[in-house]
Amino acid sequence: MLLVNQTADTLQSLCLDFATLGDLKLVERPSVYTIAPHSFQSITATIKVSSTETGVVFGSILWGPVGGTGNGGTMRCSERHPH
C-alpha cells in the first residue's frame, strides 16, 4: 500500500490499523511512520488466507498527536474502508 501525504503538515505517529472478516488473519501489523509534507511511504501488512472463500479487510489510518504542545494533542482517525 502506498500512503501519500497530500497536506502541508508532517503526519507523525502514523499507523494503519487493520481488521479482517472471514478466513483471514492479520499476521504482522505495519510499523509506525512519520511522513513529511507532500511525501509518501510504502507500507505492507502480512495477512494469512485460510481458504478461497470471500474475506474482507478493513483499515483505519491513525496519526497524531496534533493541536498542542504534547499534553493537549489528540489522535486523528480516517474512516474505515473495505479493500
N, C-alpha and C positions, 0 to 999 in steps of 0.2 A: 504494500500500500504506500502511496506517495502522499504525504501531507504537505500542503503549500500554505505558508503564512502570507496572506494577501493584505495584511494590515501593516501599519507603520509602527506597530508595537512589537516588542520581544515577547514571545509566549514562553513563560517559564514553567517548569514542573509539568510539562505536557505529557499526558499518558493516554493510552487507549484502554478502555475497559470493555471487554468482550463478554457476551453471554451466548449460549447455544441452546437450541431446541432440537430434539430428535436424537439420532445415534451419533452425535458429535461431542467431542470433549476437548476443551482447551488444555493443551499440554504445557505450553510455555507462554507466559504473558510477556507483552512487549516491555521494553525498558522505559525509563522516564527521560525526556529530552527537553532541551531549550532550543527554540527555533527563532533565529534573528528575523527582523522585519524583511519582508519580500524574499524570504529564503524557503528552503524545502528540506524535508527529511524523509528518507525511505524507512519504513517500519514493517517488521514481519512478526507474525504470531504463528505458532505451531498448533494445528488442530488435527486431532485423531478422528478418522472416519471409521465407524464400526460396521456400516452396511451401505448398500447402494440406495437405501430409502431416502426420501427427501428430508433435509435438515435445514435449519435457519440459523444464521449468525447475526446477532445484534451487536451494535457497538456504540459507545459514547466516547467523546473526547473531553478530557478534563485538563484544565490548565489554571495556573494561579500561583501564589496569591497576587491579587491586584487591588488597586484602590486604597493603598495605605502605606504605612511605614513598617509593616510587618505584623503589628498587633490587630489592625482592623481589616486586613486583607481577606478576601473571600475567594473560593474556588468557582470557576465558571464551568458550565457544562453545556455541550451541544445536545441536540435531540438524538434519540436512538433511531437508527435506520437499518432495516434488514438488508443483508448483502446476498 
